[in-house]
Amino acid sequence: MTDSYRILVTGATGVVGASLLAQLENAAKSGAKVDGKPIEAIGATRSEKKKAALAANGSKAVILDLDNPDSSSGALHGVDAVFLATSYTASMCEQSKFFADVCVDVGVKHFVHLGVLIPPREAKLYVPLIAWHELAELYIKTTFPDSYTFLHAGEFLDNCLSYNGRSRIRDGTISWYSVPDRPTLWIAGADIAAVAATALLNPAHHRGKTYRLGTQVATISEACKIFSDAVGKEIRHEMMDGTQLYEETEREDPKDVGRLGYIKFIAREANRRRKDYEHRVRSGTTLSSDESRLKPFPDVEQVLGRKTMGLREFAEANKDAFLERS
Ligand SMILES: NC(=O)c1ccc[n+]([C@@H]2O[C@H](COP(=O)([O-])OP(=O)(O)OC[C@H]3O[C@@H](n4cnc5c(N)ncnc54)[C@H](OP(=O)(O)O)[C@@H]3O)[C@@H](O)[C@H]2O)c1
């Protein structure tokens, strides 16, 4: 038993986890309580160096490697609630299972998981990453039937600045792995974190719920127009070649077979979409209505009770990053 309500944030050095940790720390400073106890947020990372950086920033940090369940036992000691974000590989299946098992052992009361938007079965979209998330969540739901909260996110706006461990914008050009006319359902990482924080701070309202997080639909061409307008400088995009994306990932870490497996799929899909797009341009045709049918979900505004961060607000909030690299 501890005097505080401890919330462990995995992926605390990543896009969503870092923002979530900061938001929970602010809530703690403002005196937030759960179950009558003041909250205590703890960030987890695999790396001693990143742990030291978190601590230097005033955060509480622990070492946790999801590939080593023994490290979870130490990190989860006395923890009441968790936020689980995994990386982009099939390992997320066993990582999530073993992590959930240890969470049960230590008596975790609320399990928040960051997943992806799941297309309906009829869409016949066979995306490995989505399948891994679905399988991981089936186990989490079985293990925490009344105390899970699932966050199914669309495309992070943050990917426009950095993705696959790399800056994606240089000289005002976003190198993008999809095509100019295909709509995307966007969400800002900070808003995903805000939904996670709201759920973690009010578990009774959010246990057993799945939220679909996508707040604005736009193609990358439309997005660039909005970004340009917001930062006062032209932001363009170039279609990234799938093979180039794969080679870039391989150069970064040729031994990271899990990530390479995922990027291989993305690369193939990027090349297929590019061919389709070039065909559409040559033949003067457009996307089918099925392919272009995407709608934002109201969940984020409903959970947060405020307007969400759209593309314009994202660009304004990250103006320096857009301009620095322009
Ligand atoms: N990007 C998108 O558009 C999008 C859309 C929907 C869903 N998602 C999902 O979001 C998740 C990624 O979230 P993110 O973008 O916030 O993260 P991110 O910025 O890609 O960073 C990955 C985080 O995961 C941690 N991590 C990686 N392997 C780990 C391991 N073995 N043990 C413990 N921690 C590990 C890293 O921590 P350390 O390096 O510090 O250990 C890092 O903090 C993925 O599951 C992805 O499928 C992404």
The ligand as an SDF file (V2000), in Angstrom:
LIG
                    3D

 48 52  0  0  0  0  0  0  0  0999 V2000
    2.0290    7.0790  -35.5190 N   0  0  0  0  0  0  0  0  0  0  0  0
    0.7510    6.8760  -35.7850 C   0  0  0  0  0  0  0  0  0  0  0  0
    0.1870    7.4770  -36.7110 O   0  0  0  0  0  0  0  0  0  0  0  0
   -0.0310    5.8880  -34.9580 C   0  0  0  0  0  0  0  0  0  0  0  0
   -1.4140    5.7640  -35.1840 C   0  0  0  0  0  0  0  0  0  0  0  0
   -2.1570    4.8830  -34.3800 C   0  0  0  0  0  0  0  0  0  0  0  0
   -1.5150    4.1480  -33.3980 C   0  0  0  0  0  0  0  0  0  0  0  0
   -0.1590    4.2520  -33.2190 N   0  0  0  0  0  0  0  0  0  0  0  0
    0.4860    3.4030  -32.2300 C   0  0  0  0  0  0  0  0  0  0  0  0
    1.2130    4.2090  -31.3080 O   0  0  0  0  0  0  0  0  0  0  0  0
    2.2600    3.4070  -30.7480 C   0  0  0  0  0  0  0  0  0  0  0  0
    3.5240    4.2470  -30.6900 C   0  0  0  0  0  0  0  0  0  0  0  0
    3.2870    5.3440  -29.8450 O   0  0  0  0  0  0  0  0  0  0  0  0
    4.1810    6.6500  -29.9170 P   0  0  0  0  0  0  0  0  0  0  0  0
    4.1820    7.1530  -31.3310 O   0  0  0  0  0  0  0  0  0  0  0  0
    3.7430    7.5490  -28.8300 O   0  0  0  0  0  0  0  0  0  0  0  0
    5.6140    6.0700  -29.6170 O   0  0  0  0  0  0  0  0  0  0  0  0
    6.9960    6.4330  -30.3400 P   0  0  0  0  0  0  0  0  0  0  0  0
    7.1440    7.9130  -30.3630 O   0  0  0  0  0  0  0  0  0  0  0  0
    7.1360    5.6370  -31.5970 O   0  0  0  0  0  0  0  0  0  0  0  0
    8.0290    5.8540  -29.2720 O   0  0  0  0  0  0  0  0  0  0  0  0
    8.0240    4.4760  -28.9500 C   0  0  0  0  0  0  0  0  0  0  0  0
    8.0610    4.3560  -27.4180 C   0  0  0  0  0  0  0  0  0  0  0  0
    7.9750    2.9840  -27.0950 O   0  0  0  0  0  0  0  0  0  0  0  0
    8.9780    2.6650  -26.1590 C   0  0  0  0  0  0  0  0  0  0  0  0
    9.3970    1.2790  -26.3940 N   0  0  0  0  0  0  0  0  0  0  0  0
    9.7470    0.7240  -27.5740 C   0  0  0  0  0  0  0  0  0  0  0  0
   10.0830   -0.5810  -27.3790 N   0  0  0  0  0  0  0  0  0  0  0  0
    9.9550   -0.8150  -26.0450 C   0  0  0  0  0  0  0  0  0  0  0  0
   10.1830   -1.9440  -25.2180 C   0  0  0  0  0  0  0  0  0  0  0  0
   10.6270   -3.1190  -25.7000 N   0  0  0  0  0  0  0  0  0  0  0  0
    9.9620   -1.8280  -23.8770 N   0  0  0  0  0  0  0  0  0  0  0  0
    9.5310   -0.6520  -23.3510 C   0  0  0  0  0  0  0  0  0  0  0  0
    9.3080    0.4600  -24.0780 N   0  0  0  0  0  0  0  0  0  0  0  0
    9.5110    0.3770  -25.4110 C   0  0  0  0  0  0  0  0  0  0  0  0
   10.1120    3.6540  -26.4180 C   0  0  0  0  0  0  0  0  0  0  0  0
   10.7470    3.8690  -25.1690 O   0  0  0  0  0  0  0  0  0  0  0  0
   12.3360    3.8560  -24.8970 P   0  0  0  0  0  0  0  0  0  0  0  0
   13.0440    3.9190  -26.2170 O   0  0  0  0  0  0  0  0  0  0  0  0
   12.5360    5.0750  -24.0520 O   0  0  0  0  0  0  0  0  0  0  0  0
   12.5620    2.6180  -24.1330 O   0  0  0  0  0  0  0  0  0  0  0  0
    9.3470    4.9100  -26.8680 C   0  0  0  0  0  0  0  0  0  0  0  0
    9.0160    5.7120  -25.7350 O   0  0  0  0  0  0  0  0  0  0  0  0
    2.4030    2.1640  -31.6390 C   0  0  0  0  0  0  0  0  0  0  0  0
    1.8780    1.0420  -30.9810 O   0  0  0  0  0  0  0  0  0  0  0  0
    1.5470    2.5040  -32.8540 C   0  0  0  0  0  0  0  0  0  0  0  0
    0.9870    1.3740  -33.4700 O   0  0  0  0  0  0  0  0  0  0  0  0
    0.5800    5.1160  -33.9730 C   0  0  0  0  0  0  0  0  0  0  0  0
  1  2  1  0
  2  3  2  0
  2  4  1  0
  4  5  1  0
  4 48  2  0
  5  6  2  0
  6  7  1  0
  7  8  2  0
  8  9  1  0
  8 48  1  0
  9 10  1  0
  9 46  1  0
 10 11  1  0
 11 12  1  0
 11 44  1  0
 12 13  1  0
 13 14  1  0
 14 15  2  0
 14 16  1  0
 14 17  1  0
 17 18  1  0
 18 19  2  0
 18 20  1  0
 18 21  1  0
 21 22  1  0
 22 23  1  0
 23 24  1  0
 23 42  1  0
 24 25  1  0
 25 26  1  0
 25 36  1  0
 26 27  1  0
 26 35  1  0
 27 28  2  0
 28 29  1  0
 29 30  1  0
 29 35  2  0
 30 31  1  0
 30 32  2  0
 32 33  1  0
 33 34  2  0
 34 35  1  0
 36 37  1  0
 36 42  1  0
 37 38  1  0
 38 39  2  0
 38 40  1  0
 38 41  1  0
 42 43  1  0
 44 45  1  0
 44 46  1  0
 46 47  1  0
M  CHG  2   8   1  16  -1
M  END
$$$$
